Amino acid sequence: MKSLHISVSPEPIAHLFGITITNSLLTSIIVMLLLLFLALMFRLKKPFPKAKLPLIVEMIIEGFYGFIKKIAGDRVDSLFPLLFTFFIFIIMGNWIGLLPGVGSIGIWEEVENGRKLVPILRGPNTDLSATIALALISVGVTQYLSVEALGLKGYVSRFINLKNPIKFFVGILDTISEFAKILSFSFRLFGNIFAGEVLISVMIFLIPVLIPVPFLILEVFVGFIQALVFTMLSTIFIVVATEEHH
């Protein structure tokens, strides 16, 4: 009887110039190349001729721009490229993990208890290192923009204020919260996406016909929501961090 193998950590599939290539890293590279290709096609204004795809993409971008503008206000033009990149990369990474073959086509390796299948492709956001990297970028950009908007003195005064005991205590809590954002961002995205793919794998393993379809539809929705939540929280944190504190 075949068994179901689930690995929390990504599995190495190749080595290139001393760098270990994992299945999640390979999928991340594919997502980036696909997005780069689409961006170049639209930048050169040579998308698919006589197709509705360019119009649909423009509607999506305009709708997302309007959504971000409601939160960021006048800062939308400077923040939109980063925030939309977050959104489109995360949602593509979430959805590509649901495609047939991702996680199910791989290489058989000999282990102590027999053989296990090492998938060639794995969803990027089911790798905790990938979600931590996204979280570090989000929090790092937030701190940079905060220093740029408030100045170094104003930025430091958010966390260290010796004039008032209450403000000093609040500053300590703000410092802790900045580090907590990294954990919150990374584990929320990783946990939801990884758990969803595990659920689908289990359902396909137990009942491979028709039953997994509702779960696939649910994960498409969850993938969208997680990308939107990550982007929206990043926007809110940047807006709050760049405002004067009174």
RARACOR-V799822 format. One record per backbone hydrogen bond with DSSP energy under -1.0 kcal/mol. CO is the residue of the C=O (numbers start at 1). NH is the residue of the N-H. E is the energy in kcal/mol with one decimal. If there is no record, write none. Layout:
co=CO nh=NH e=E
co=CO nh=NH e=E
This chain:
co=11 nh=23 e=-1.9
co=14 nh=21 e=-3.0
co=16 nh=19 e=-2.0
co=19 nh=16 e=-2.9
co=21 nh=13 e=-3.0
co=21 nh=14 e=-1.5
co=22 nh=26 e=-2.3
co=23 nh=27 e=-1.7
co=23 nh=122 e=-1.1
co=24 nh=28 e=-2.1
co=25 nh=29 e=-2.3
co=26 nh=30 e=-2.0
co=27 nh=31 e=-2.4
co=28 nh=32 e=-2.5
co=29 nh=33 e=-2.5
co=30 nh=34 e=-2.4
co=31 nh=35 e=-2.5
co=32 nh=36 e=-2.5
co=33 nh=37 e=-2.4
co=34 nh=38 e=-2.3
co=35 nh=39 e=-2.4
co=36 nh=40 e=-2.4
co=37 nh=41 e=-2.3
co=38 nh=42 e=-2.2
co=39 nh=43 e=-2.4
co=40 nh=44 e=-2.5
co=41 nh=46 e=-2.6
co=48 nh=51 e=-1.1
co=52 nh=56 e=-2.2
co=53 nh=57 e=-2.7
co=54 nh=58 e=-2.4
co=55 nh=59 e=-2.1
co=56 nh=60 e=-2.2
co=57 nh=61 e=-2.6
co=58 nh=62 e=-2.6
co=59 nh=63 e=-2.4
co=60 nh=64 e=-2.5
co=61 nh=65 e=-2.6
co=62 nh=66 e=-2.3
co=63 nh=67 e=-1.9
co=64 nh=68 e=-2.6
co=65 nh=69 e=-2.3
co=66 nh=70 e=-1.4
co=68 nh=72 e=-3.4
co=69 nh=73 e=-2.1
co=72 nh=75 e=-1.6
co=73 nh=76 e=-1.4
co=75 nh=79 e=-1.9
co=76 nh=80 e=-2.6
co=79 nh=83 e=-2.5
co=80 nh=84 e=-3.0
co=81 nh=85 e=-1.6
co=82 nh=86 e=-2.3
co=83 nh=87 e=-2.3
co=84 nh=88 e=-2.9
co=85 nh=89 e=-2.3
co=86 nh=90 e=-2.5
co=87 nh=91 e=-2.5
co=88 nh=92 e=-1.8
co=89 nh=93 e=-2.3
co=90 nh=94 e=-2.5
co=91 nh=95 e=-2.4
co=92 nh=96 e=-2.4
co=95 nh=98 e=-1.6
co=96 nh=99 e=-1.2
co=99 nh=102 e=-1.6
co=101 nh=105 e=-2.0
co=105 nh=120 e=-2.5
co=107 nh=118 e=-3.1
co=109 nh=116 e=-2.5
co=111 nh=114 e=-1.4
co=114 nh=111 e=-3.5
co=116 nh=109 e=-2.8
co=118 nh=107 e=-2.5
co=121 nh=103 e=-1.0
co=123 nh=126 e=-1.7
co=124 nh=127 e=-1.3
co=127 nh=131 e=-1.6
co=128 nh=132 e=-2.3
co=129 nh=133 e=-1.8
co=130 nh=134 e=-2.0
co=131 nh=135 e=-2.2
co=132 nh=136 e=-2.7
co=133 nh=137 e=-2.1
co=134 nh=138 e=-2.3
co=135 nh=139 e=-2.8
co=136 nh=140 e=-2.7
co=137 nh=141 e=-2.6
co=138 nh=142 e=-1.9
co=139 nh=143 e=-2.1
co=140 nh=144 e=-2.2
co=141 nh=145 e=-2.7
co=142 nh=146 e=-1.8
co=143 nh=147 e=-2.3
co=144 nh=148 e=-2.3
co=145 nh=149 e=-2.1
co=146 nh=150 e=-2.8
co=147 nh=151 e=-2.1
co=151 nh=155 e=-2.4
co=152 nh=156 e=-2.5
co=153 nh=157 e=-2.1
co=155 nh=158 e=-1.0
co=156 nh=159 e=-1.4
co=156 nh=160 e=-2.6
co=164 nh=168 e=-2.3
co=165 nh=169 e=-2.2
co=166 nh=170 e=-2.6
co=167 nh=171 e=-2.2
co=168 nh=172 e=-1.6
co=169 nh=173 e=-1.9
co=170 nh=174 e=-2.4
co=171 nh=175 e=-2.1
co=172 nh=176 e=-2.2
co=173 nh=177 e=-2.4
co=174 nh=178 e=-1.8
co=175 nh=179 e=-1.3
co=176 nh=180 e=-2.3
co=177 nh=181 e=-1.7
co=179 nh=183 e=-1.2
co=180 nh=184 e=-2.9
co=181 nh=185 e=-3.1
co=182 nh=186 e=-2.2
co=183 nh=187 e=-2.5
co=184 nh=188 e=-1.8
co=185 nh=189 e=-1.8
co=186 nh=190 e=-2.4
co=187 nh=191 e=-2.6
co=188 nh=192 e=-2.1
co=189 nh=193 e=-2.0
co=190 nh=194 e=-2.8
co=191 nh=195 e=-2.1
co=192 nh=196 e=-1.7
co=193 nh=197 e=-2.1
co=194 nh=198 e=-2.2
co=195 nh=199 e=-2.4
co=196 nh=200 e=-2.2
co=197 nh=201 e=-2.3
co=198 nh=202 e=-2.5
co=199 nh=203 e=-2.4
co=200 nh=204 e=-2.7
co=201 nh=205 e=-2.1
co=202 nh=206 e=-2.4
co=203 nh=207 e=-3.2
co=209 nh=211 e=-3.0
co=210 nh=213 e=-1.7
co=212 nh=216 e=-2.0
co=213 nh=217 e=-2.2
co=214 nh=218 e=-2.2
co=215 nh=219 e=-2.2
co=216 nh=220 e=-1.8
co=217 nh=221 e=-1.7
co=218 nh=222 e=-2.6
co=219 nh=223 e=-2.7
co=220 nh=224 e=-1.6
co=221 nh=225 e=-2.4
co=222 nh=226 e=-2.8
co=223 nh=227 e=-1.7
co=224 nh=228 e=-2.3
co=225 nh=229 e=-3.0
co=226 nh=230 e=-2.3
co=227 nh=231 e=-2.0
co=228 nh=232 e=-2.9
co=229 nh=233 e=-2.7
co=230 nh=234 e=-2.0
co=231 nh=235 e=-2.2
co=232 nh=236 e=-2.5
co=233 nh=237 e=-2.7
co=234 nh=238 e=-2.1
co=235 nh=239 e=-2.4
co=236 nh=240 e=-2.6
co=237 nh=241 e=-2.4
co=238 nh=242 e=-1.3
co=240 nh=243 e=-1.1
